[in-house]
Amino acid sequence: MLAIKNITFRLEGRVLLDDATAMIPSGHKVGIVGRNGTGKTTLFKLIRGEWTLDDGVISIPRNTRIGGVAQEAPASDLSLLETVLEADIERDALMKEAETATDEMRIAEIHTRLADIESHSAESRAAAILNGLGFNAEAQARPCKDFSGGWRMRVALAAVLFAKPDFLLLDEPTNYLDLEGTIWLENFLVKYPYTVLIVSHDKDLLNRSVNAILHLDQQKLTLYQGNYDNFENQRRAKIEQLVSAKKKQDRERAHMQSFVDRFKAKASKAKQAQSRVKALERMKPIAEIVGDSVASFNFPTPEELSPPIIRMENASVGYDGKAILRGLDLRIDQDDRIALLGANGQGKSTLSKLIAGRLEIMGGTLHSSNKLRIGYFAQHQVDELHLDETPIQHVHRERPKETPAKIRGRLAAGGLGAEAVETVVAKLSGGQKARLSMLLATIDAPHLIILDEPTNHLDIQSREALVQALTAYNGAVILVSHDSSLVELVADRLWLVKDGAVKPYHDDMDAYRRMLLSERGGAVKDPVKKKPKPAKQAPKPKPGAGLRAEAAKCEMRVNKLEEMRDNIDRRLGNKALYERGDHEEIEKWTKKRKEVMKGLERAESLWMKALERVERG
C-alpha cells in the first residue's frame, strides 16, 4: 500500500500540497489528474524521495522497487535489445557473474536463480515490448546512438516496463509515443501485475487502463474509484450537490442576518437576535466552488474557396531524391476533417509537409487553389519560439502595423491572459507556449490547419476547448495525434500511411486498435510454469487467504456504500427537486446521505486496516 498521510509541500514559497492524504492499495492502477501546474510531477518526486516533505509522511512497504522514466536512454553503442535487458539489474548481474564464477556451488545457485526469474525468456519479453513500442527486429539490433532523443525516450520506457517495478510511475508517457504506441501501452498497462501511477491528460488511456483516479485539486488529494469517465460523473454530482448546499446555506444566512439587522435594537427581540448571531458564527460557510473553466481557442474564419482546395495525382515525395511516399491520389475539400494513422517513420510528417508546401513534389502533380492559406502547427515549433521574447513581441513580428491593444486582444482570444502576454516565453508553461504557437499558426485565417501532435502540453480541459474550436472552425483540418479521443471527436475521415502509400481507412478506431494489437502482439505475458497437482491430498488454504477474504468483503462494502452515495447524489442533483420546492424530500435524502457517508468512512477505515494486515502477512 502507498500511504500518503497529511503531507504538505512548498516549492519556492508556493504551497502545492496542504495536509493532503490518500491511500492507494497495492496492485491498483491509478491515473493522477489535475490542472497544469498543480503539482502532479512534484508528487512523483516526493514518492521517490527526491524531494523532502515540509510535513506529513509517505509510507511505502519495505524493499519496494519504484520505477519510472526519468530521462531518455543513453546514446551508447549497446543495441536497443541489450539496453532493455540491462534494466533487469538482478538478471544482468547474475549473467555477468556466471561468466567469471569458479565455485561450483555458486554456479549452481546462479543458474537456479536465473531459472526462477525466467531468464531464458528475457530476450523474447524485451523484444516484444520494443516491438509494441514501434521497434522492429532490425531496429532492435541497432545501437542506441543511432536514434534521436524522442526514440530513445521510448527505449527508456521499454526498459522500465521490462524491469517490472512494484510501483510503476509514468509521467505523461504518451507525449513521446505515436497513436500506435499509445494503443499498445494502454493494453500493456491493463495486464501489468503491480501498482501503476500514471500522470496523463489522455482520456482514452485513463478510461482503458486505470481503475482509480487520484485528483489533485486546491492542494488536496481525492481518490475516486473507477476510470476517468466515472471520476467526471462522481465529481460533477459532488459539485452540483455543493452548489445546491451553498445556495441553501446562503439563503439561511441571509434570512438570519436580516432578522438580526431588524431586531437587534429592540429589547423584546434582543434574545432571539442574539441567538441568531451565535448561530451565524457557528455556521461554517461553504466555500465557493472553483470550476474547471479554461480559456477557449479561437481560429479566425477564412473565406470559402471552390472545391477541391488540394488535389494530388500519382504524386510522390521524399528527401534527397529518395521517395518516401508514392502514388498519392488524394483530394482535400474545405470541409474535410482528416486524421492520419500509421506508425512513426511511415511518412505522416512527410505528407503533412508536402500538403503545407514545405516539401517539393518529386513526381506526379499537386494542384491547389492560388488563394489557399495553410496554418501548420507541429510540436517542434513550440520549441522554436524565441525564449527571450514575450508573446506580444512574437505577434508584433507577424503584425507590425497592429496596435498593442489589437495584439493584446488577439492573445486574449487565444487564451493568453494579461500577465502571460508580458512574460518571456522561457517562463511560460508548456500549455501557454502551445497556445502561442497555435495562434501564430492560424493568425492568417487559414483555409486548412495541419495539426501535428497539438495536445502534448495541453491538460484535459484545454483539449476539450481545442475540440470545440475545431468543431466551430469552417476550414479543413489534417490531424496527427496520439490522442485517440481527439481523433474520434474531430476526424470524419481516416487516412492510413503505411508501406509508402496513403489510403483511406474505412473502419473505425476500434477496428484499427484491434488490428494494431494483433500486429504488435498485445501485452507481454510472463511464462507460467505448470506445477503437478498433489495426488489424493485435500487442497490447503493459501497463506493469508482468510485475511484477503476479509479485505475483499470490506472492499465490497465500500463499493456498495459508494454506489448508495452516488445514487443519493443523483437524486439531490436533480434540478426538478428544487424547482418544485420539495423540502421534505430534499431533507430526507440529505439526512440519508449523512448516514451513508458515516458508514462509508467506517467501512473505508476497516478496509485500510484489513489491507494492512494482508501486507503484514
N, C-alpha and C positions, 0 to 999 in steps of 0.2 A: 504494500500500500504506500502511496505517496501522500503524506500528511502535511498540508500547508496550514499552519496554525498562527493566526493573529499577526501576520507579517506586515511590516512597514518598511518602505524603502524610498529614499530620496535621491534624486540624481540632479546635481548642480542646483540644489535648493528647491527643486520641483518635486512634489510628492507624487509618485507613480502608484504606490500601493499603500493603503492605510488600513491597518488592522484587518487585513484580508485573510479569509480562511476557506479552504476547500479540502475534501478528502477524495482521493482517486483510488479505487480498489485496483489491485494487481490484475493485469490482463485486460483492462479496459482500453478502448481506443477512443481518445478524446480530442476533439477539434477545439482549438483555442481561438476565440474570435473577439473582436473589439475594434474600435476605430483606430486608424493610423496614429501612432504616437502615444497610445495609452500605456504601453509597456509590455507587450507580449514577448518580444525578443528579450527584454530585460528579465522577465520571469524565467526564461530558459537559462540565462546566465546565473541566476540565483539558485536554480535547481542543481546546476552543475557545480556550484560552489565557486564560480569565477568571481562573483561579487559578494560582498558581505552585507547581510541584513542590518538595518537600523534597529529592528525589534522583531520579536517573534521567532519561529523556528520552522525549518523544513526538514521533515523526517523521512528517510528512505531506508529500507531494510539493509542490513549489513551485507557487504560483498556484492551489492547490486551493480551490474555493469550498465553504465549510461553511455549511449552512443548518439552522435549527431554529425551533420555535415558542417564542419567549422570552416573549411576552405577547400579549394579545388585540389585535385590530385597533383602531385609534383610533376614537372616536365622532365621526367627521368628516362633512362634507357630501358627500364623494365617495360614489358608488354602490358597491355591492359589487363589480361588474364592474371599475370603474375602480381600486378598491383593489387587486384581484388583479393587474391589468395593470401597475400601478406596481411590482410586485415584481420584474419583469424590468428591472433597473436599466439595462442597456445599451440595450434597446429603448426604454424610456421616455426616456432621454437623447437618443437619435437622433431620436425623434419630435419632441421639443421643439426640437432643433437644426434639424430640417428646416423648421420654421415660420419661422425667422429667418435661415437661411443665404442668402447672396447670391452666393458664389463658385460658379461653375458646376461646377468640378472637385470641390469639396467636396460639393455637392449630389448629384453622380453617385456619389461614394464612399458617402454616407449611404444612398442608395437601393439601392446594390449590397449593402451590409452588411445592410440591412433584409430584402432578399430572401434573403440567405444564412441568416439566423436565422428564416426562415419567419414574418416579422412579419404577413403577410397572414392567417395562420390563428390569430393570437394570441387574438383575441376568442372564436373558437369553442372553442379549447382551454380558455381560462379559464372560459367559460360551462359547458363540460362538467364541469369539476372542481367548480364551485359546485353544479351540478345533482346530481352524485354525492353531495355532502355535504348535500343536502337543501334547496337554494335553487332555487325555480323561476324562470322568466323574470321574473315580476313582482317577486319579492323581490330579484333581482339588480340591478334598476334603482333600488331604494330606497337612500337614504343609510345609511351605517353607523350613524349616531347613532340610527336608529330601532330598532336591535336591542340586546338585552340582552348582558351580558358573555359569557355562555355561547355565544350565537350568534356573537359577534364572535371568539371563540376559533376557531370553525370557519372564519371568513373568513381569520384569520391562518394556519390550516393550509392552506387553499386557496391562499393566496399563496405559501407556501414550496414547495408541490407544483408550482405553475406555474413558479416560478423554476428548478426542476430543478438544485439544487446538486450538486456532485460527491460530497459527503458529506452525506447527509440524516440529521439527528439528531432523533429523535422520542421525547419523554419522556411516556409514558402518554397517547398521543393519543386513545384511545377513552374516556377519562374525560369528555370533553365531546361525545361523539358518541352517537347512539342506535344501536340494533341495525342499522338500515338503513344508516346512515353507516359503521358498523364493517365491515359486509359489503363495501360499495363500496371502502373503504380497503384491505382485505385484497387485493382483486383488483387495485387500482391498484399496490400495492407489488410484487406478483409481476412486473409488467411494467415496473417502474421501471428505467431503464437504467444507473444508477450505484450507488454504495455506499450502503447503508442501515444505520444503527444504531438500534435501537428498544428502549427500555425498556418492558416491558409485563408485566402479570400475566394477560393474556388468552391462555389456552392455544390456543384456536382460531386466533387471529391468528398466534401463534408456530408453529403447525403448518402453516398455509396459506401464510405469506408470507416465511418466512426459510429459509436453507439452512445456518445455523450458529447455535450458541448460545454466548455468552460468559458463563461462570458466575463471579460474584463471590462468593467464599466464604472466610472466615477470612483476609481481607486479600489473597487471591491471585486471579489471573485464569486460567481454564482455558477454552480454545476447543474445543468439540465440533462435529464436522461433522454436518449433518442438522437436522431440525426438533426441536421440544420433546419429542415422544414418544421420538425416538431418543436425545436427551440423557438423559431419565429412565432409559431402558433401560441406556445405557452407564454412567451414574453408579451405578445400582443394582448392576450387575455389579462395578464397581470397589469399591464399599463392601463387598459380600459377600466379595470377594477379600481386602480389607484386614482385615476381621473374622476371616476364616479364618487369614490370616497372623499376626495378632496373637495369636490363641489358641495357634497352634503355637509362636510365639516365647515366650509366657508359660510354656508347658509346659517348653520347653527351659531357660529361665532358672530356673524353679523347681527343675528336676532338677539343674542345675549348682550352684545355691545350696545345695541340700540336701547335695550331695557335699561342698562347701566347709565347711558347718557341721559335718558329721560327722567329717571327717578332717583339718581344718586343724591340729589339735593333735598328730596322730600323725606321728612322724618318717618312717615308712615311706611315708606317703601325702602328705607335705608338698609334694613336687614336683608331683604331679598336682593337688592342691588349688590350688596357686599358678597353674598353667596355666589352670585354670577361672576363677579370679579375673580373670586377664588377658582371657580370652575374654568374660567378662561385661562388662568395661569396654569392649571393642571392639564389642560387640553394641549397635547403636543401637536404642533402644526404639521400637517403632511406636506413634505417638500414638493416644490414644483417638479413636474415631470419633464426630464430632459430628453427630448426626442432625438431621433437619428436623422434629422433633416440634413441634407447635403446640397452643396451648390450644384446647379444644373450645368450641363454643357449647352453650347449654343452654336449651331452651324448656320452660317449665312445662307440665304436662299438664292440659288442660281436661276438664271432664265432657262426656259425649256428649249432643248435642241431637237432637231429631227433625228429619228432613229435610223440606223444604229449610231451610237457615238463612237464605237470602235468595232472594226471587223478585221479578222485575220484569215488569210487563205494560204494553206500549206506553208505557214511561217516556221522559221527555225531561229533559235537564239542560243548564245553561249558566250564563252570567253576565249580569247587568244586563238581564234579561228576554230575552236572545238565546240560543236553544237551540244548543248545540254538537253534542249527540248526541240523536237522536230514535228513536222506535220500538223501544226496548230491550225485548226479550223474553228475559230471562236467568234462569238458575237456578244457585244455588251450594249444594252439599252439603258436609258437614264433611270428607269425604274427597277433595275436589277439589284438584287442583294445576293452576292455570290460568296461562298466560303470555299477556300482552297484546302483540300485534305491531302495528306501524304506526309511521309516521314521526312525529317530534316535531311537535307542533301539531295532530295529528289528534284528540286527546282522550283519550289514555291516562291522563294525570294527572287529568283531569276525571272520568273513570269511576271511578278509584281513590278520589277524594274523595267521590263520591256513595256508593260502597259503604261507605266509612269513616264516613259520617254527617257529613262536613264540608261538604257541599253539599246544599241542599234540592232535592227533586224539583220540576220545573216542570210536569210533566203526566204522566198515567198513574198507575200505582200501584207502590209498593215495599213488600213485606211482609218482615219479618224477625222472628226469634224474640225474644221480650221478654227472654230471658236471654242473648242474644248479646253477647259481648265481642270487640272487634276491636282488634288491635295494628297500628299504622301506622308504618312506617319509610320516610322519604323523605330524599333526600340533603341537602336544606336543613336538616333537623333536626340534622344533625351540626354545622352552622354556628350553630345556635341554642342550643347548650349554653352554660352560664354559665362563661366563661373563667376567672373568678377563684375558682371553687369546685372542690372535689375531687369525685371520683366518690362518695365516702361522703356528702357533702352533697347531691348530686343524688338519691341513693336515699332518704336520710332525709326529703327533701321529700315523696316518694311514700309512704313508710312511716314516719311519725313515731313510731309506737309500737314499732317493732322495735329490738332491742338492737344495739349496734355490732358484736357478734360475728355476729349473724344477717345484718346488712348486708354485712359482710366476706365471709361465706360466699356470699351471692348474687353479689357481684362476682367472687369467685374462680371460681364456676361459670360465669360469663360470660366468663372468660378474662382478667381483670384481676388481676395479682398484688399482693402485699403492698405493694410500692413504688409501683405505679401508683395504688392507691386513695387514697394520701395526697398525690398530686401534683395541682396545679391543672390544670384542663383545658387551659389555654393551653400547657402544657409537654408534653402527651401527644402521641403520634404520631397520624397520621390513622387508622391501624388501631385504636388504643386508643379514640379518640373514637367510631369506628363501633361498636365493641363496647359502649360505654356507652350509645349511643343505641338499639342493638338491645335491650339489657337493659331499658331504660326502656320501650320499646315493647311488650315482652312480659311485663312484670312481673305483670300481672293474669291470667296464664294464658289468653290469648285463644283463642277458637274459630276465628278467622280472622286470619291475618297477611298484611298487604299490604306488599310489599317493592318500593320504587321505587328502582332502581339501588343495591342494597345492597353492591356489591363495589368501588366506586370506590377505597376506601382499603385494600382487603384484598390481601395477597400470595397467591400461588397456593396455598400450604399452608392459609391461612385460608379461602380459597374452598372448598377441598376439605372443610374442617371444617364450613363452613356447609351444604354439600350433605348431609353425614352427619347433621347436626342436623335439617334439613328432612325428610330421609327418615324419621327416627325420630319426628318430630312427628306427633301424631294429630289435628291440626286442618286447616283449609283454608288454601291458600296462593294469593295473587294476586301474580304476579311481573311486574315491568317491568325489563328488563335489556338492556344492550348486549352482554353476555357470552353468546354463543350456546351455549357449552359448558354454562353454568349452566342455561340454558333447557332444553336437551336432557336434562340429568340430573335436573332437578326436575319439569318440567311433563309432565303426561299429556294436557292439553287446551290447544289454542291458540285464542285469540280475536283476530280481525283488526279493529282500529279504523281505519276508513277512510271518508272521504266522509260523515261524520255518522252512521254506523251501526256496530254491533258485531255481527259474525257469526262463527260457528265456522269455523275454518280446518282443513280435513280432511286436507291434505297434511302432509308433514314439513318440517323446517327446510331440508333440501337443496333441496326444491322451492321453498320460499319464497326461498331465496338466488338460485336461478336466475331466478325471476320478478322479483325486485328488480333484479338486474343487467340484465335485458332492458329494464326500465323506465328505469333510470338510465344505460344505455349502457355499462356496464362501465368499464374503464380507458381513459384517453385515449391515443390513438396519434398520434405526430407524423407529419405527411405525409412521405412518402419520394419524392423525385424520381427518376424513371427516367432513367438515362443510356443513350444509344445505345451499343451494343456496337461496338467497333472491328472493321472488316471485315478478314478474312484476316490476322489477327495472332494469334500464339501468346499465350496468357494469361501475363502477367508475374506473378511471385510478389509478394505484398504485402510492403511493408517490415516487417521483423521477424517474418515468417512462420516462419522457422526457429527463432527464439527462442521464439515462442509454442508451437510444436510440442514443443520441448524441455520447456517448462514444463508442458504438458499431459501429457507422458509421466511427468514427475516426480509430478504430482498423481495420476495413475492408480496409480503405485507406492505413494504414501502411502495412497490409498484401499484398495488391496489388502492392505497390511500392517495397516491399521486393522481391516479385515474379519477377517484372521487373528487379530489380538489379541482381538477381540470373541468369536470362536469359542472361543478358548482360555479366555477369561474365563467363558464359559458353562459350559464343562467343569469348570473349577475351582470355579465357583459351585454345582455340583450337590451337594446335601447327601448324596446316597446315596454319593458317593465317599468321604466322611469317615466315614459311618456304618459302612461295611464295612471301614474301615481299610486301604484300598488305597494304602499308602505309595509303592510303586514307581510307580504311575500318577500320583499327585499330584506326585512328584518329577520325573517325565518331563515333565509339562505345565508345571510351574513353570520348569524349565530351558528348555523351548521358548519360554515367554513372555519370558524374559530375552533370548533370541536375537532374537525378533521386535521387542522394544522397542528393542534396539540398532540393528537395521536401520531401524526407524521413525524413530528420532532422526536417523540419517544421511540418510534419504530426505526428511524434513521440511527439513533444512538445505539439501539440494540444491534442493528445490522453492523455498524462500525466495530462494536465490541466483538461480535461474532467473527468478523473478518480478521481482527487482530489475533483472536485465539487460533484461527486456522493457520495464520502465518507463523505463529509461535510453535505450531505442530502439536 
